[in-house]
Amino acid sequence: MRIILVCNAGMSTGIMQMKLEECARKEGIDAEIEAIPIAEVEEQVGKADIVLLGPQVRFAQKDLSKMFEGKAYVCSIDLQDFGLMRADRVWAKILPEVKARM
C-alpha cells in the first residue's frame, strides 16, 4: 500500500506523514507513506494507491482525480484535521479505501 501526501513543497505534511504511519501500524497495515511536493505528483501515477491532498493544494483535486483515475483514490485532507494534525480522523476517512485496495 503506497500513500502519498501532497503539499506545495512536500515539507508541511511531514508530521502528518509520521502520524499516519503510526495509524497504519496500529491497524497492522503495511503502508509506505511519503510526503511530496505537488510538482512531483505526476511521477507518482501508477505508483500510488491513495493520494491525500494538503489543504494548500486542494484546488488541484479535480485535475489530480482525472490524472489518477482508475489508479488511485484521491481526496483532500480537511483543513482543521490538517491544522490540528488529527491523523486519526484522516486515517478513518481513508481506511475503507485502504482495505479495499489491499
The 8 nearest C-alpha neighbors of each residue, nearest first, counted from 0:
[[1, 30, 31, 48, 29, 2, 101, 97],
 [2, 0, 31, 47, 48, 30, 32, 49],
 [3, 1, 32, 49, 47, 48, 50, 31],
 [2, 4, 33, 50, 32, 34, 51, 5],
 [5, 3, 34, 51, 52, 33, 35, 50],
 [4, 6, 52, 35, 36, 37, 53, 34],
 [5, 7, 53, 36, 9, 8, 37, 56],
 [8, 6, 36, 37, 9, 56, 55, 5],
 [7, 9, 36, 10, 6, 37, 35, 11],
 [10, 8, 36, 35, 6, 34, 7, 11],
 [9, 11, 12, 8, 13, 34, 6, 35],
 [12, 10, 13, 9, 6, 14, 8, 15],
 [11, 13, 15, 10, 14, 34, 16, 9],
 [14, 12, 16, 15, 10, 11, 34, 17],
 [13, 15, 17, 16, 12, 18, 11, 84],
 [16, 14, 18, 12, 13, 17, 84, 19],
 [15, 17, 13, 19, 14, 18, 12, 20],
 [18, 16, 20, 14, 15, 19, 21, 13],
 [17, 19, 21, 15, 20, 16, 86, 14],
 [20, 18, 22, 16, 21, 17, 86, 15],
 [19, 21, 23, 17, 18, 22, 16, 24],
 [20, 22, 18, 24, 19, 23, 25, 17],
 [23, 21, 19, 25, 20, 24, 18, 26],
 [22, 24, 28, 20, 26, 21, 25, 27],
 [25, 23, 27, 21, 26, 22, 28, 20],
 [24, 26, 22, 23, 27, 21, 28, 20],
 [27, 25, 23, 24, 28, 22, 21, 29],
 [28, 26, 24, 25, 23, 29, 22, 30],
 [29, 27, 23, 26, 24, 30, 25, 0],
 [28, 30, 27, 0, 23, 31, 24, 26],
 [31, 29, 0, 1, 28, 32, 23, 2],
 [30, 32, 1, 2, 0, 33, 29, 20],
 [33, 31, 2, 3, 1, 30, 16, 20],
 [32, 34, 3, 4, 35, 2, 16, 31],
 [35, 33, 4, 9, 3, 12, 5, 13],
 [34, 36, 9, 5, 4, 33, 37, 6],
 [37, 35, 9, 8, 7, 6, 38, 5],
 [36, 38, 40, 39, 7, 5, 6, 35],
 [37, 39, 36, 40, 41, 7, 8, 35],
 [40, 38, 37, 41, 36, 42, 35, 43],
 [39, 41, 37, 42, 43, 38, 36, 35],
 [40, 42, 43, 39, 44, 38, 66, 37],
 [43, 41, 40, 44, 39, 46, 45, 38],
 [42, 44, 46, 41, 40, 47, 45, 39],
 [45, 43, 46, 41, 42, 67, 47, 70],
 [44, 46, 47, 70, 43, 67, 71, 48],
 [45, 47, 43, 44, 48, 1, 42, 70],
 [48, 46, 1, 49, 2, 43, 45, 71],
 [47, 49, 71, 1, 2, 0, 72, 70],
 [50, 48, 72, 2, 71, 47, 73, 3],
 [49, 51, 73, 3, 2, 72, 4, 74],
 [52, 50, 4, 74, 75, 73, 5, 3],
 [51, 53, 75, 5, 57, 76, 4, 56],
 [52, 54, 6, 55, 76, 56, 5, 75],
 [55, 53, 57, 56, 78, 76, 52, 75],
 [54, 56, 53, 57, 6, 7, 58, 52],
 [57, 55, 58, 54, 53, 59, 6, 52],
 [56, 58, 54, 59, 60, 52, 75, 55],
 [57, 59, 56, 60, 61, 55, 54, 62],
 [58, 60, 57, 62, 61, 56, 63, 52],
 [61, 59, 63, 57, 62, 58, 64, 74],
 [60, 62, 64, 63, 59, 65, 58, 57],
 [63, 61, 65, 59, 64, 60, 66, 58],
 [64, 62, 66, 60, 65, 61, 59, 67],
 [63, 65, 61, 67, 62, 66, 68, 73],
 [64, 66, 68, 62, 63, 67, 61, 60],
 [65, 67, 63, 64, 68, 62, 44, 41],
 [68, 66, 70, 64, 71, 65, 44, 63],
 [69, 67, 65, 70, 64, 66, 71, 72],
 [68, 70, 71, 67, 72, 65, 66, 64],
 [69, 71, 67, 68, 45, 48, 72, 44],
 [72, 70, 48, 49, 67, 69, 47, 73],
 [71, 73, 49, 50, 48, 74, 70, 96],
 [74, 72, 50, 64, 49, 51, 71, 75],
 [75, 73, 51, 52, 50, 76, 72, 60],
 [74, 76, 52, 51, 57, 53, 77, 54],
 [75, 77, 53, 52, 54, 81, 78, 51],
 [76, 78, 80, 79, 81, 75, 54, 89],
 [77, 79, 81, 54, 80, 82, 76, 53],
 [80, 78, 82, 81, 77, 83, 84, 85],
 [81, 79, 85, 77, 83, 78, 82, 84],
 [80, 82, 84, 78, 79, 83, 77, 76],
 [83, 81, 79, 84, 80, 78, 85, 77],
 [82, 84, 80, 81, 85, 79, 78, 86],
 [85, 83, 81, 82, 86, 80, 15, 14],
 [86, 84, 80, 87, 83, 88, 81, 89],
 [85, 87, 89, 88, 19, 84, 18, 90],
 [86, 88, 90, 85, 89, 91, 22, 19],
 [89, 87, 91, 86, 90, 85, 92, 80],
 [88, 90, 86, 92, 91, 87, 93, 76],
 [91, 89, 87, 93, 92, 88, 94, 86],
 [90, 92, 88, 94, 89, 93, 87, 95],
 [91, 93, 89, 90, 94, 88, 95, 96],
 [92, 94, 90, 96, 91, 95, 97, 89],
 [93, 95, 97, 91, 96, 90, 92, 98],
 [96, 94, 98, 97, 93, 99, 92, 91],
 [95, 97, 99, 94, 93, 98, 100, 72],
 [98, 96, 94, 100, 95, 99, 93, 101],
 [99, 97, 95, 101, 100, 96, 94, 93],
 [98, 100, 96, 97, 101, 95, 94, 93],
 [101, 99, 97, 98, 96, 48, 0, 95],
 [100, 98, 99, 97, 0, 96, 28, 48]]
